[in-house]
Amino acid sequence: MEKMEMEDTAESALMKKGKKASGTQMQNRYERLFQPCLAELVGTMFFVFIGCVSVIENVPAAGRLQPALVHGLAVAVLVALMDKISGSHFNPPFTIAIYLCGGMELIMVGPYLVSQLIGGVLGAGMAKLMTPAQRYQNATGAAFDTIQSHGQLFEAIFGEVVMTCLVTMVVLLGAVNSKTKTPLVPFLVGATIVINILAGGDISGTCLNPARAFGPAVLVNHWTYHWVYWVGPIGGALVAAVLVRLILGDNKLRIIMKP
């Protein structure tokens, strides 16, 4: 009788332990695979929503200052909130550059990019629901319509490449490169976006983020020179990754000139 009771107790303990291990495994899988993608979707959604509303409701007297501050502050807040969940990319070029610098696994790159684009469309849809129809139409739904002719292409593409390169370097050096990591990354990224919009808003619109361009473009069906806002930002992110890998990175990231 005592032997049977001991066996029943051991079996019960093993079952409880197995259930606990299974639950922990499921939780870890969710936090490792699904939660980061959902965080990217939600973060990009709110960033695009706030960004679009700031453009649609922009006070003419404020010029570029209102969109610049809104985009920069929104990024700073969202990056600080979700950094420990997904790394707070919210931008396809950031994801590509971070992967190239060893900051994430290849298996997560595709899901991150899809999540960001879906978030961009949802955010643009929220902006459409919130803003008056007349203002929404006048602002082309906050889609990027700064480029009106082929004569503007070189300056716009060059501007997108250089400005995206700058903000991507801030991300890589502040969050990936161990030698220069800093908790000030949310502030630095937000400040860099403000600076870029104030400096180059009239040249290309200062997109720096294909998800930010894609969302409103889908809602208003505006695709004129839309490719610029993919080629420029992705090109800038690649340049930043090369600079970090070849010149600016620490001994772990740098692939040349190692001691």
C-alpha positions as CSV (number, residue, x, y, z in Angstrom):
1,M,0.0,0.0,0.0
2,E,2.8,2.4,1.0
3,K,4.7,1.6,-2.2
4,M,1.6,2.2,-4.4
5,E,1.0,5.6,-2.7
6,M,4.6,6.6,-3.2
7,E,4.3,5.7,-6.9
8,D,1.1,7.7,-7.3
9,T,2.7,10.7,-5.6
10,A,5.7,10.5,-7.9
11,E,3.5,10.2,-11.0
12,S,1.4,13.2,-9.9
13,A,4.5,15.3,-9.3
14,L,5.9,14.3,-12.7
15,M,2.6,15.3,-14.4
16,K,2.6,18.7,-12.7
17,K,6.2,19.2,-13.6
18,G,5.5,18.3,-17.2
19,K,2.5,20.6,-17.4
20,K,4.6,23.5,-16.0
21,A,7.4,22.8,-18.4
22,S,5.0,22.7,-21.3
23,G,3.4,26.0,-20.3
24,T,6.8,27.7,-19.9
25,Q,7.8,26.4,-23.3
26,M,4.6,27.8,-24.9
27,Q,5.1,31.1,-23.1
28,N,8.7,31.4,-24.3
29,R,7.8,30.5,-27.8
30,Y,5.1,33.3,-27.8
31,E,7.5,35.8,-26.4
32,R,10.3,34.7,-28.7
33,L,8.4,34.5,-32.0
34,F,5.0,36.1,-31.9
35,Q,5.1,38.9,-29.4
36,P,8.0,40.7,-31.1
37,C,6.1,40.7,-34.4
38,L,2.9,42.0,-32.7
39,A,4.9,44.7,-31.0
40,E,6.3,45.8,-34.4
41,L,2.8,45.8,-35.9
42,V,1.4,47.9,-33.0
43,G,4.3,50.2,-32.7
44,T,4.4,50.9,-36.5
45,M,0.7,51.4,-36.5
46,F,0.7,54.1,-33.8
47,F,3.8,55.7,-35.3
48,V,2.2,56.0,-38.8
49,F,-1.1,57.0,-37.3
50,I,0.4,59.9,-35.3
51,G,2.7,60.9,-38.2
52,C,-0.2,61.0,-40.7
53,V,-2.5,63.0,-38.4
54,S,0.3,65.5,-37.8
55,V,0.6,66.1,-41.5
56,I,-3.1,66.2,-42.2
57,E,-3.8,68.5,-39.3
58,N,-0.6,70.6,-39.8
59,V,-1.1,74.3,-39.0
60,P,0.3,76.2,-42.0
61,A,2.0,78.7,-39.8
62,A,4.0,76.0,-38.1
63,G,5.6,74.9,-41.3
64,R,7.7,71.7,-40.9
65,L,8.1,72.1,-37.2
66,Q,4.8,70.4,-36.2
67,P,5.4,67.1,-38.3
68,A,9.0,67.1,-37.3
69,L,8.3,67.2,-33.6
70,V,5.4,64.8,-33.7
71,H,7.3,62.2,-35.7
72,G,10.4,62.5,-33.5
73,L,8.6,62.4,-30.2
74,A,6.4,59.5,-31.3
75,V,9.5,57.5,-32.2
76,A,11.2,58.3,-28.9
77,V,8.2,57.2,-26.9
78,L,7.5,54.0,-28.8
79,V,11.2,53.0,-28.9
80,A,11.5,53.4,-25.2
81,L,8.3,51.4,-24.5
82,M,8.8,48.4,-26.7
83,D,12.6,48.1,-26.9
84,K,12.7,45.0,-24.6
85,I,9.9,43.3,-26.6
86,S,11.0,43.6,-30.2
87,G,13.9,46.0,-30.3
88,S,11.6,48.8,-31.5
89,H,12.5,48.8,-35.2
90,F,9.2,50.0,-36.8
91,N,11.0,50.6,-40.0
92,P,12.0,48.0,-42.7
93,P,15.5,49.5,-43.4
94,F,16.3,49.4,-39.6
95,T,15.4,45.7,-39.6
96,I,17.6,45.0,-42.6
97,A,20.6,46.9,-41.2
98,I,20.3,45.4,-37.7
99,Y,20.2,41.9,-39.3
100,L,23.3,42.7,-41.4
101,C,25.1,43.8,-38.2
102,G,24.2,40.6,-36.3
103,G,21.5,42.1,-34.1
104,M,18.7,39.6,-35.0
105,E,18.1,36.2,-36.5
106,L,17.3,35.8,-40.2
107,I,14.2,33.9,-39.4
108,M,12.6,37.0,-37.9
109,V,13.4,39.4,-40.7
110,G,10.5,38.5,-42.9
111,P,7.9,38.5,-40.2
112,Y,9.2,41.8,-38.9
113,L,8.9,43.4,-42.4
114,V,5.4,42.1,-43.0
115,S,4.3,43.2,-39.5
116,Q,5.6,46.7,-40.1
117,L,3.8,47.1,-43.5
118,I,0.6,45.8,-42.0
119,G,1.0,48.2,-39.1
120,G,1.6,51.1,-41.6
121,V,-1.7,50.4,-43.4
122,L,-3.6,50.1,-40.2
123,G,-2.1,53.4,-38.9
124,A,-3.0,55.2,-42.1
125,G,-6.5,53.8,-41.8
126,M,-6.9,55.1,-38.3
127,A,-5.7,58.6,-39.4
128,K,-8.4,58.5,-42.1
129,L,-11.1,57.6,-39.6
130,M,-10.0,60.4,-37.3
131,T,-9.5,63.4,-39.6
132,P,-12.1,65.5,-41.5
133,A,-12.6,64.3,-45.1
134,Q,-11.7,67.6,-46.6
135,R,-8.4,68.0,-44.8
136,Y,-7.6,64.4,-45.5
137,Q,-8.1,64.9,-49.2
138,N,-6.2,68.2,-49.3
139,A,-3.2,66.4,-47.6
140,T,-3.5,63.4,-50.0
141,G,-3.9,61.3,-46.9
142,A,-0.4,62.2,-45.7
143,A,1.0,60.2,-48.6
144,F,4.4,61.5,-49.9
145,D,3.6,63.8,-52.8
146,T,6.6,66.2,-52.6
147,I,8.2,64.9,-55.8
148,Q,6.3,66.3,-58.8
149,S,8.8,65.8,-61.7
150,H,11.8,63.8,-62.8
151,G,14.0,66.8,-62.2
152,Q,13.6,66.4,-58.5
153,L,14.5,62.7,-58.4
154,F,18.3,62.9,-57.8
155,E,18.0,65.3,-54.9
156,A,15.1,63.4,-53.4
157,I,16.8,60.0,-53.6
158,F,20.1,61.4,-52.4
159,G,18.4,63.1,-49.5
160,E,16.6,59.9,-48.5
161,V,19.8,57.9,-48.7
162,V,21.9,60.3,-46.6
163,M,19.2,61.1,-44.0
164,T,18.3,57.4,-43.5
165,C,22.0,56.5,-43.3
166,L,22.3,59.0,-40.5
167,V,19.4,57.8,-38.4
168,T,20.3,54.1,-39.1
169,M,23.9,54.8,-37.8
170,V,22.3,56.2,-34.6
171,V,20.3,53.0,-34.2
172,L,23.3,50.6,-35.0
173,L,25.8,52.4,-32.8
174,G,23.4,53.1,-30.0
175,A,21.7,49.8,-29.8
176,V,23.8,47.1,-31.6
177,N,27.5,48.0,-31.3
178,S,28.6,47.0,-27.8
179,K,31.3,49.7,-27.6
180,T,28.8,52.6,-28.1
181,K,25.6,51.2,-26.7
182,T,23.6,53.8,-24.7
183,P,20.2,53.9,-22.9
184,L,19.7,57.3,-24.7
185,V,18.8,55.6,-28.0
186,P,15.1,56.6,-27.9
187,F,16.0,60.2,-27.4
188,L,18.8,60.1,-30.0
189,V,16.7,58.5,-32.7
190,G,13.8,60.8,-32.1
191,A,16.1,63.9,-32.2
192,T,17.7,62.7,-35.4
193,I,14.3,62.3,-37.1
194,V,13.4,65.8,-36.0
195,I,16.6,67.2,-37.4
196,N,16.2,65.3,-40.7
197,I,12.6,66.5,-41.2
198,L,13.5,70.1,-40.5
199,A,16.5,70.0,-42.8
200,G,15.1,68.0,-45.8
201,G,11.3,68.2,-45.6
202,D,10.9,70.3,-48.7
203,I,13.3,68.1,-50.8
204,S,11.8,64.6,-50.4
205,G,9.3,64.9,-47.6
206,T,11.8,63.1,-45.4
207,C,10.2,59.7,-45.3
208,L,13.1,57.5,-44.2
209,N,10.6,54.6,-43.7
210,P,8.9,52.6,-46.4
211,A,6.2,51.5,-44.0
212,R,5.3,55.2,-43.3
213,A,5.0,55.8,-47.1
214,F,3.2,52.5,-47.9
215,G,0.3,52.9,-45.5
216,P,-1.2,56.1,-46.8
217,A,-0.3,55.2,-50.4
218,V,-2.5,52.2,-50.1
219,L,-5.4,54.2,-48.6
220,V,-5.4,57.0,-51.2
221,N,-3.9,54.9,-54.1
222,H,-1.1,57.4,-54.6
223,W,1.9,55.6,-56.2
224,T,3.6,58.5,-58.0
225,Y,7.4,58.2,-57.4
226,H,6.5,55.8,-54.5
227,W,9.5,53.7,-55.3
228,V,11.8,56.5,-54.2
229,Y,10.7,55.9,-50.6
230,W,11.8,52.3,-50.8
231,V,15.1,52.7,-52.8
232,G,16.3,55.7,-50.8
233,P,15.8,54.5,-47.2
234,I,16.9,50.9,-47.9
235,G,20.0,52.3,-49.7
236,G,20.8,54.5,-46.8
237,A,20.4,51.7,-44.3
238,L,22.8,49.5,-46.4
239,V,25.4,52.3,-46.4
240,A,25.1,52.6,-42.6
241,A,25.5,48.9,-42.2
242,V,28.6,48.9,-44.4
243,L,30.1,51.9,-42.4
244,V,29.6,50.1,-39.1
245,R,30.9,46.7,-40.4
246,L,34.0,48.2,-42.0
247,I,34.9,51.3,-40.0
248,L,32.9,52.3,-37.0
249,G,32.0,48.9,-35.4
250,D,33.8,47.4,-32.4
251,N,36.1,44.4,-32.8
252,K,33.1,42.0,-32.8
253,L,31.2,43.8,-35.6
254,R,34.1,45.0,-37.7
255,I,35.1,42.5,-40.4
256,I,38.4,44.2,-41.4
257,M,41.3,45.8,-39.6
258,K,41.1,43.6,-36.5
259,P,44.0,43.3,-34.1
